[in-house]
């Protein structure tokens, strides 16, 4: 893993709502080809933190660096210019449209006559889906007819097609069965191999242990700590989440 320059550095981020600090002096980073899990109870501040990165919120103080350079992110459009894409739990897909139409929604390919080129969009979708999720076959079905894991693939593929280098994934396996969860895990591993960095928000410790390289735990707006997954047990992660207690360092 390239340890020279992080893809993303969030430094001393603070954000308060009505005098209550939702994010209190938090610093975390993310490297290319790495998955960092963000854990914590509801209200711990993890979703608020990544919303600062995605441009949904603006921090009261602190700095964001992308590839070592100071980034100014005031809205989601700014975030996209830094190749940051967010995949929310709700997925924000148009249920009545097929995979290709969702992939290019708002960015349709048009032919020389100015008409939407459905064939070109489907060909592009088949090509990238073939790489990310080779088992996907329901190209002509509306996404409402797809399973949860297939819908997740469409949302991820859309982000990657438009050059996402940093993905924020909010509970990507919530409400998915074991097979579907495995499918999303394979997708995430493919994205890692492509050098994409992923912030993964999750409540599921098993998920995190399987998918993440490092975990950052938040409690009451503060960062409890960041640990490499291989260095901590499930119980130690639980102690970080519930008690705000860092693992004892083994000498």
Residue frames as qw, qx, qy, qz and C-alpha x, y, z in Angstrom:
[[0.000, 0.889, 0.458, 0.000, 0.00, 0.00, 0.00],
 [0.395, 0.524, -0.042, 0.754, 1.37, 3.41, -0.86],
 [0.480, -0.657, -0.445, 0.375, 2.11, 5.06, 2.47],
 [0.380, 0.109, 0.033, 0.918, 3.59, 8.27, 1.08],
 [0.208, -0.034, 0.037, -0.977, 0.60, 10.55, 0.59],
 [0.310, 0.356, 0.816, -0.333, -2.92, 9.70, 1.78],
 [0.095, 0.496, 0.658, 0.558, -5.74, 10.00, -0.74],
 [0.311, -0.773, -0.270, -0.482, -7.65, 11.90, 1.93],
 [0.384, -0.093, -0.598, 0.697, -6.70, 13.59, 5.17],
 [0.326, -0.800, -0.327, -0.383, -9.33, 15.10, 7.43],
 [0.475, 0.108, -0.467, 0.738, -7.51, 17.28, 9.98],
 [0.087, -0.211, -0.510, 0.830, -9.02, 18.61, 13.21],
 [0.219, -0.391, -0.574, -0.685, -12.57, 18.68, 11.81],
 [0.032, 0.279, 0.664, -0.693, -15.14, 20.38, 14.06],
 [0.256, -0.323, -0.509, -0.756, -18.85, 20.87, 13.45],
 [0.061, 0.213, 0.726, -0.651, -21.50, 21.92, 15.95],
 [0.224, -0.494, -0.615, -0.572, -25.28, 22.03, 15.68],
 [0.475, -0.745, -0.215, -0.417, -26.96, 24.40, 18.11],
 [0.285, -0.762, 0.467, -0.346, -23.92, 24.47, 20.38],
 [0.876, -0.239, 0.416, -0.054, -23.54, 20.68, 20.50],
 [0.068, 0.626, -0.691, -0.355, -20.35, 19.40, 18.88],
 [0.939, 0.218, 0.079, -0.255, -21.39, 16.66, 16.45],
 [0.859, 0.284, -0.153, 0.397, -17.76, 16.31, 15.35],
 [0.411, -0.904, 0.118, 0.023, -15.12, 17.36, 17.87],
 [0.084, -0.795, 0.584, 0.136, -11.53, 17.80, 16.61],
 [0.902, 0.046, 0.428, -0.003, -11.42, 14.61, 14.51],
 [0.200, 0.697, -0.586, -0.361, -8.49, 13.66, 12.27],
 [0.824, 0.029, 0.565, 0.020, -8.50, 10.56, 10.05],
 [0.185, 0.591, -0.551, -0.560, -6.90, 9.56, 6.76],
 [0.867, 0.279, 0.385, -0.152, -7.38, 7.10, 3.92],
 [0.199, -0.499, 0.667, 0.515, -4.90, 5.61, 1.44],
 [0.606, 0.355, -0.452, -0.549, -5.40, 4.35, -2.11],
 [0.639, 0.102, -0.752, -0.124, -6.59, 0.74, -2.22],
 [0.130, 0.012, -0.791, 0.598, -7.63, 0.83, 1.43],
 [0.441, -0.591, -0.515, -0.438, -10.96, 0.43, 3.23],
 [0.087, 0.132, -0.585, 0.795, -11.33, 2.35, 6.50],
 [0.345, -0.553, -0.744, -0.151, -14.38, 1.43, 8.55],
 [0.121, -0.350, 0.253, -0.894, -16.14, 4.18, 10.52],
 [0.481, -0.370, -0.795, 0.020, -17.86, 2.75, 13.57],
 [0.016, -0.033, 0.457, -0.889, -19.86, 4.12, 16.46],
 [0.155, 0.518, 0.781, -0.312, -23.36, 4.29, 17.88],
 [0.142, 0.758, 0.465, 0.434, -26.05, 6.39, 16.23],
 [0.223, -0.965, -0.076, -0.120, -25.16, 9.98, 17.03],
 [0.775, -0.374, 0.105, 0.498, -21.45, 9.20, 17.44],
 [0.024, 0.834, -0.184, -0.520, -20.66, 11.62, 14.60],
 [0.511, -0.129, 0.707, 0.471, -19.46, 9.25, 11.89],
 [0.404, 0.636, 0.604, 0.262, -22.16, 10.13, 9.35],
 [0.005, -0.979, -0.085, 0.187, -21.73, 13.85, 10.08],
 [0.429, -0.592, 0.475, 0.490, -17.97, 13.52, 9.55],
 [0.455, 0.107, 0.715, 0.520, -18.31, 11.94, 6.10],
 [0.250, 0.835, 0.485, 0.067, -21.01, 14.47, 5.17],
 [0.162, -0.870, 0.188, 0.426, -18.33, 17.13, 5.63],
 [0.391, -0.292, 0.701, 0.520, -16.18, 15.19, 3.16],
 [0.349, 0.425, 0.773, 0.315, -19.07, 14.70, 0.71],
 [0.060, 0.175, 0.204, 0.961, -19.99, 18.38, 0.78],
 [0.331, -0.627, -0.656, -0.258, -23.39, 17.93, 2.46],
 [0.443, -0.862, -0.184, 0.165, -22.13, 19.87, 5.50],
 [0.426, 0.691, -0.286, 0.509, -19.38, 22.45, 5.94],
 [0.673, -0.297, -0.468, 0.490, -17.08, 22.13, 8.93],
 [0.233, -0.968, -0.093, 0.029, -16.81, 25.00, 11.41],
 [0.077, -0.838, 0.531, 0.100, -13.06, 24.42, 11.47],
 [0.750, -0.158, 0.619, 0.168, -10.43, 21.95, 10.27],
 [0.264, 0.623, -0.498, -0.542, -8.96, 21.12, 6.89],
 [0.905, 0.215, 0.361, -0.061, -9.38, 18.52, 4.16],
 [0.022, -0.631, 0.635, 0.446, -6.46, 17.40, 2.00],
 [0.908, 0.335, 0.216, -0.129, -6.82, 15.33, -1.18],
 [0.849, 0.336, -0.014, 0.408, -3.56, 13.77, -2.41],
 [0.597, -0.231, -0.154, 0.752, -1.65, 16.11, -0.11],
 [0.100, 0.262, 0.183, 0.942, -3.28, 19.30, -1.43],
 [0.176, 0.273, 0.530, -0.783, -5.73, 21.45, 0.47],
 [0.030, -0.385, -0.790, -0.476, -9.27, 20.86, -0.80],
 [0.266, 0.096, 0.268, -0.921, -12.16, 23.29, -0.53],
 [0.157, -0.293, -0.902, -0.277, -15.43, 21.35, -0.42],
 [0.242, 0.046, 0.284, -0.927, -18.52, 23.51, 0.01],
 [0.759, 0.204, 0.141, -0.602, -21.10, 21.27, -1.70],
 [0.847, 0.026, 0.529, 0.034, -21.44, 17.82, -3.31],
 [0.674, 0.734, 0.007, 0.083, -20.42, 19.22, -6.70],
 [0.013, -0.841, 0.527, -0.121, -17.10, 20.35, -5.20],
 [0.687, -0.342, 0.637, -0.077, -16.63, 16.86, -3.75],
 [0.864, 0.393, 0.313, 0.031, -17.10, 15.32, -7.20],
 [0.422, 0.860, -0.274, 0.088, -14.39, 17.54, -8.66],
 [0.186, -0.641, 0.727, -0.158, -12.05, 15.79, -6.20],
 [0.569, 0.133, -0.778, -0.231, -13.41, 12.39, -7.37],
 [0.135, -0.015, 0.815, -0.564, -15.28, 11.82, -4.12],
 [0.526, -0.205, -0.526, -0.636, -18.59, 9.95, -4.51],
 [0.345, -0.146, 0.700, -0.607, -21.06, 8.89, -1.84],
 [0.463, -0.164, -0.779, -0.390, -23.25, 5.80, -2.00],
 [0.418, -0.272, 0.420, -0.758, -26.02, 6.27, 0.54],
 [0.299, 0.052, 0.924, -0.232, -27.96, 3.43, 2.10],
 [0.552, 0.541, 0.400, -0.492, -31.04, 4.56, 0.15],
 [0.601, 0.061, 0.627, 0.492, -28.96, 4.27, -3.09],
 [0.200, 0.669, -0.014, -0.716, -30.83, 7.10, -4.86],
 [0.193, -0.003, 0.823, 0.534, -31.66, 5.00, -7.92],
 [0.523, 0.179, -0.111, -0.826, -34.54, 5.64, -10.32],
 [0.569, -0.021, 0.788, -0.234, -36.63, 2.50, -9.78],
 [0.726, 0.537, 0.313, -0.292, -38.43, 2.60, -13.13],
 [0.451, 0.776, -0.407, -0.171, -35.21, 2.79, -15.21],
 [0.974, 0.064, -0.148, 0.160, -32.78, 0.03, -16.14],
 [0.736, -0.442, 0.043, 0.511, -29.14, -0.22, -15.04],
 [0.507, 0.232, 0.258, 0.789, -27.70, 1.73, -17.97],
 [0.065, -0.778, -0.300, -0.547, -30.23, 4.57, -17.64],
 [0.602, -0.786, -0.115, 0.080, -29.38, 4.81, -13.94],
 [0.742, -0.174, 0.109, 0.638, -25.67, 4.74, -14.63],
 [0.334, 0.221, 0.272, 0.875, -25.93, 7.71, -17.00],
 [0.115, -0.821, -0.560, 0.011, -28.80, 9.52, -15.27],
 [0.128, -0.952, -0.038, 0.276, -28.23, 13.24, -15.87],
 [0.172, -0.659, 0.576, 0.451, -25.11, 12.46, -17.92],
 [0.831, 0.348, 0.419, -0.113, -26.68, 10.60, -20.85],
 [0.358, -0.212, 0.622, 0.663, -24.68, 9.69, -23.95],
 [0.542, 0.668, 0.251, -0.444, -26.25, 11.33, -27.01],
 [0.695, 0.239, 0.493, 0.466, -25.68, 10.60, -30.70],
 [0.286, -0.023, 0.245, 0.926, -24.82, 13.19, -33.34],
 [0.167, -0.535, -0.531, -0.635, -28.51, 14.03, -33.74],
 [0.199, -0.374, 0.362, -0.830, -28.83, 14.85, -30.05],
 [0.829, -0.281, -0.237, -0.421, -30.89, 11.76, -29.18],
 [0.572, -0.541, 0.584, -0.198, -30.06, 9.59, -26.17],
 [0.563, 0.410, -0.696, -0.177, -27.93, 6.67, -27.38],
 [0.838, -0.354, 0.233, -0.343, -29.35, 3.72, -25.42],
 [0.956, 0.206, -0.160, 0.135, -27.13, 1.18, -27.21],
 [0.420, 0.580, -0.428, 0.551, -23.93, 3.06, -26.37],
 [0.408, -0.570, 0.403, -0.588, -25.01, 3.43, -22.73],
 [0.955, -0.177, 0.113, -0.210, -25.85, -0.27, -22.44],
 [0.832, 0.376, -0.283, 0.295, -22.53, -1.27, -24.07],
 [0.135, 0.621, -0.470, 0.613, -20.60, 0.95, -21.63],
 [0.667, -0.444, 0.314, -0.509, -22.59, -0.45, -18.70],
 [0.996, 0.038, -0.068, -0.045, -21.97, -4.06, -19.79],
 [0.627, 0.517, -0.402, 0.422, -18.24, -3.35, -20.09],
 [0.053, -0.546, 0.535, -0.642, -17.73, -1.88, -16.63],
 [0.800, -0.289, 0.232, -0.472, -20.21, -4.26, -14.97],
 [0.932, 0.225, -0.281, 0.034, -18.36, -7.14, -16.59],
 [0.441, 0.452, -0.546, 0.551, -15.28, -6.07, -14.70],
 [0.233, -0.392, 0.492, -0.742, -16.89, -5.18, -11.37],
 [0.611, 0.004, 0.633, -0.476, -19.68, -7.74, -11.17],
 [0.132, 0.235, -0.814, -0.515, -19.36, -10.37, -13.95],
 [0.071, 0.289, 0.952, -0.067, -22.50, -12.24, -12.78],
 [0.286, 0.498, 0.295, -0.764, -24.80, -9.26, -13.37],
 [0.228, 0.162, 0.815, 0.508, -27.16, -10.06, -16.23],
 [0.127, 0.720, 0.671, -0.125, -30.38, -8.05, -15.74],
 [0.264, -0.114, 0.181, 0.941, -29.48, -5.18, -18.04],
 [0.154, -0.340, -0.512, -0.774, -32.99, -4.63, -19.39],
 [0.397, -0.607, -0.685, 0.072, -34.91, -4.89, -16.10],
 [0.160, -0.835, 0.034, -0.525, -35.95, -1.80, -14.17],
 [0.255, 0.364, -0.719, 0.535, -33.81, -1.56, -11.03],
 [0.615, -0.290, 0.294, -0.672, -36.96, -2.00, -8.91],
 [0.959, 0.045, -0.161, -0.227, -36.86, -5.66, -10.05],
 [0.555, 0.457, -0.610, 0.333, -33.26, -6.16, -8.89],
 [0.747, -0.461, -0.419, 0.234, -32.11, -7.65, -5.60],
 [0.349, -0.926, 0.028, 0.141, -30.46, -5.48, -2.95],
 [0.638, -0.402, 0.410, 0.513, -26.97, -6.59, -3.91],
 [0.506, 0.428, 0.513, 0.546, -27.61, -5.98, -7.61],
 [0.003, 0.957, 0.237, 0.169, -28.94, -2.49, -6.84],
 [0.511, -0.767, 0.208, 0.328, -25.81, -1.85, -4.78],
 [0.655, -0.009, 0.484, 0.580, -23.72, -2.93, -7.81],
 [0.321, 0.745, 0.402, 0.425, -25.51, -0.42, -10.04],
 [0.230, -0.972, -0.045, -0.003, -24.89, 2.41, -7.54],
 [0.622, -0.549, 0.359, 0.427, -21.21, 1.47, -7.12],
 [0.617, 0.266, 0.507, 0.540, -20.70, 1.08, -10.87],
 [0.169, 0.911, 0.283, 0.247, -22.19, 4.52, -11.48],
 [0.374, -0.896, 0.159, 0.179, -19.72, 6.10, -9.04],
 [0.656, -0.328, 0.497, 0.464, -16.72, 4.27, -10.48],
 [0.570, 0.546, 0.468, 0.398, -17.65, 4.95, -14.10],
 [0.121, 0.938, 0.087, 0.312, -17.46, 8.66, -13.39],
 [0.514, 0.517, -0.409, 0.548, -13.93, 8.38, -11.99],
 [0.625, -0.743, 0.071, -0.228, -14.54, 8.09, -8.26],
 [0.501, 0.436, -0.639, 0.388, -11.20, 7.69, -6.49],
 [0.038, -0.091, 0.719, -0.688, -12.68, 8.01, -3.02],
 [0.483, -0.376, -0.636, -0.471, -15.94, 6.24, -2.18],
 [0.274, -0.180, 0.599, -0.730, -18.03, 6.82, 0.91],
 [0.488, -0.190, -0.779, -0.345, -20.29, 3.80, 1.48],
 [0.414, -0.284, 0.408, -0.763, -23.06, 4.06, 4.06],
 [0.642, -0.038, 0.672, -0.367, -24.06, 0.64, 5.44],
 [0.389, 0.377, -0.609, -0.579, -23.53, -1.13, 2.08],
 [0.305, -0.014, -0.946, -0.111, -24.64, -4.55, 3.33],
 [0.342, 0.078, 0.554, -0.755, -27.58, -3.46, 5.52],
 [0.717, 0.293, 0.310, -0.552, -30.65, -5.65, 4.87],
 [0.591, 0.467, -0.584, -0.303, -28.76, -7.95, 2.48],
 [0.976, -0.178, 0.070, -0.104, -28.67, -11.74, 2.78],
 [0.671, -0.495, 0.443, 0.328, -25.37, -13.69, 3.07],
 [0.686, 0.303, 0.477, 0.458, -24.98, -14.23, -0.69],
 [0.222, 0.908, 0.205, 0.290, -25.72, -10.60, -1.49],
 [0.417, -0.876, 0.212, 0.118, -23.33, -9.46, 1.23],
 [0.735, -0.209, 0.474, 0.437, -20.64, -11.65, -0.30],
 [0.532, 0.628, 0.384, 0.419, -21.32, -10.06, -3.69],
 [0.038, -0.987, 0.010, -0.157, -20.81, -6.57, -2.26],
 [0.639, -0.632, 0.355, 0.256, -17.63, -7.80, -0.52],
 [0.727, 0.158, 0.459, 0.486, -16.28, -9.00, -3.88],
 [0.289, 0.864, 0.234, 0.339, -17.13, -5.63, -5.43],
 [0.328, -0.931, 0.157, 0.018, -15.28, -3.82, -2.64],
 [0.733, -0.353, 0.435, 0.386, -12.22, -6.04, -3.12],
 [0.609, 0.495, 0.400, 0.473, -12.27, -5.25, -6.85],
 [0.042, 0.970, 0.079, 0.228, -12.43, -1.51, -6.09],
 [0.569, -0.740, 0.296, 0.202, -9.48, -1.86, -3.69],
 [0.756, 0.011, 0.458, 0.468, -7.48, -3.65, -6.39],
 [0.406, 0.723, 0.312, 0.464, -8.21, -0.67, -8.68],
 [0.412, 0.096, -0.233, 0.876, -6.64, 1.67, -6.09],
 [0.304, -0.647, -0.256, -0.650, -9.89, 3.24, -4.92],
 [0.120, 0.082, -0.697, 0.702, -10.02, 4.32, -1.27],
 [0.458, -0.496, -0.596, -0.436, -13.23, 3.59, 0.64],
 [0.195, -0.192, 0.573, -0.772, -14.73, 4.98, 3.84],
 [0.465, -0.266, -0.796, -0.284, -17.22, 2.36, 5.01],
 [0.382, -0.303, 0.388, -0.782, -19.82, 3.35, 7.59],
 [0.630, -0.122, -0.732, -0.228, -21.18, 0.29, 9.33],
 [0.612, -0.520, 0.313, -0.507, -22.77, -1.02, 12.52],
 [0.993, -0.004, -0.050, -0.104, -21.79, -4.59, 11.71],
 [0.370, -0.731, 0.561, 0.115, -18.49, -5.61, 13.31],
 [0.782, 0.050, 0.593, 0.183, -18.36, -8.85, 11.29],
 [0.551, 0.799, 0.201, 0.129, -18.67, -6.78, 8.10],
 [0.016, -0.955, 0.295, -0.023, -15.92, -4.48, 9.21],
 [0.605, -0.487, 0.614, 0.143, -13.56, -7.29, 10.18],
 [0.758, 0.282, 0.545, 0.219, -14.08, -8.88, 6.76],
 [0.492, 0.779, 0.285, 0.262, -13.95, -5.78, 4.57],
 [0.033, -0.988, 0.107, -0.107, -11.77, -3.16, 6.25],
 [0.678, 0.343, -0.393, 0.518, -8.03, -2.65, 6.61],
 [0.190, 0.053, -0.509, 0.838, -8.36, -0.16, 9.45],
 [0.253, -0.724, -0.625, -0.146, -11.18, 1.02, 11.69],
 [0.075, 0.242, -0.264, 0.931, -11.80, 4.45, 13.18],
 [0.306, -0.566, -0.761, 0.084, -14.24, 4.50, 16.10],
 [0.048, -0.404, 0.055, -0.912, -16.18, 7.60, 17.13],
 [0.358, -0.551, -0.725, 0.206, -18.11, 8.29, 20.33],
 [0.164, -0.851, -0.342, 0.363, -19.92, 11.50, 21.29],
 [0.338, 0.941, -0.011, -0.016, -18.37, 13.36, 18.35],
 [0.203, -0.789, 0.569, 0.112, -14.80, 12.47, 19.28],
 [0.737, 0.378, -0.557, -0.057, -12.41, 9.99, 17.69],
 [0.845, -0.493, 0.195, -0.065, -11.80, 7.15, 20.15],
 [0.397, -0.548, 0.650, 0.345, -8.99, 5.79, 18.00],
 [0.730, 0.526, -0.300, -0.317, -7.90, 4.19, 14.75],
 [0.586, -0.393, 0.708, 0.023, -6.60, 0.62, 14.64],
 [0.346, 0.310, -0.777, -0.426, -5.52, -1.89, 12.02],
 [0.848, -0.136, -0.121, -0.498, -8.17, -4.62, 11.86],
 [0.813, 0.140, -0.548, 0.134, -5.57, -7.39, 12.20],
 [0.265, 0.303, -0.604, 0.688, -4.38, -5.88, 15.51],
 [0.387, -0.155, 0.416, -0.809, -7.73, -5.88, 17.34],
 [0.017, 0.227, 0.974, -0.024, -10.39, -8.40, 18.40],
 [0.237, -0.590, -0.583, -0.506, -14.17, -8.02, 18.10],
 [0.507, -0.682, -0.466, 0.247, -14.31, -7.43, 21.87],
 [0.410, -0.316, -0.023, 0.855, -11.71, -4.66, 21.69],
 [0.003, 0.289, 0.436, 0.852, -13.70, -2.93, 18.93],
 [0.401, -0.664, -0.593, -0.216, -16.86, -3.24, 21.04],
 [0.513, -0.565, -0.316, 0.564, -15.02, -1.67, 24.00],
 [0.243, -0.040, 0.192, 0.950, -14.01, 1.23, 21.75],
 [0.190, -0.445, -0.548, -0.682, -17.61, 1.71, 20.57],
 [0.528, -0.655, -0.524, -0.133, -19.39, 1.26, 23.91],
 [0.617, -0.644, -0.205, 0.402, -16.85, 2.45, 26.48],
 [0.247, 0.950, -0.143, 0.124, -14.72, 4.75, 24.34],
 [0.633, -0.626, 0.439, 0.122, -11.76, 2.66, 25.50],
 [0.506, 0.662, -0.530, -0.159, -8.69, 1.97, 23.34],
 [0.965, -0.032, -0.255, 0.061, -7.16, -1.51, 23.27],
 [0.584, -0.709, 0.337, 0.207, -4.26, -2.18, 25.63],
 [0.517, 0.716, -0.459, -0.090, -1.10, -2.08, 23.58],
 [0.972, -0.182, 0.052, 0.143, 0.74, -5.37, 23.65],
 [0.166, -0.851, 0.446, 0.221, 4.44, -4.78, 24.27]]
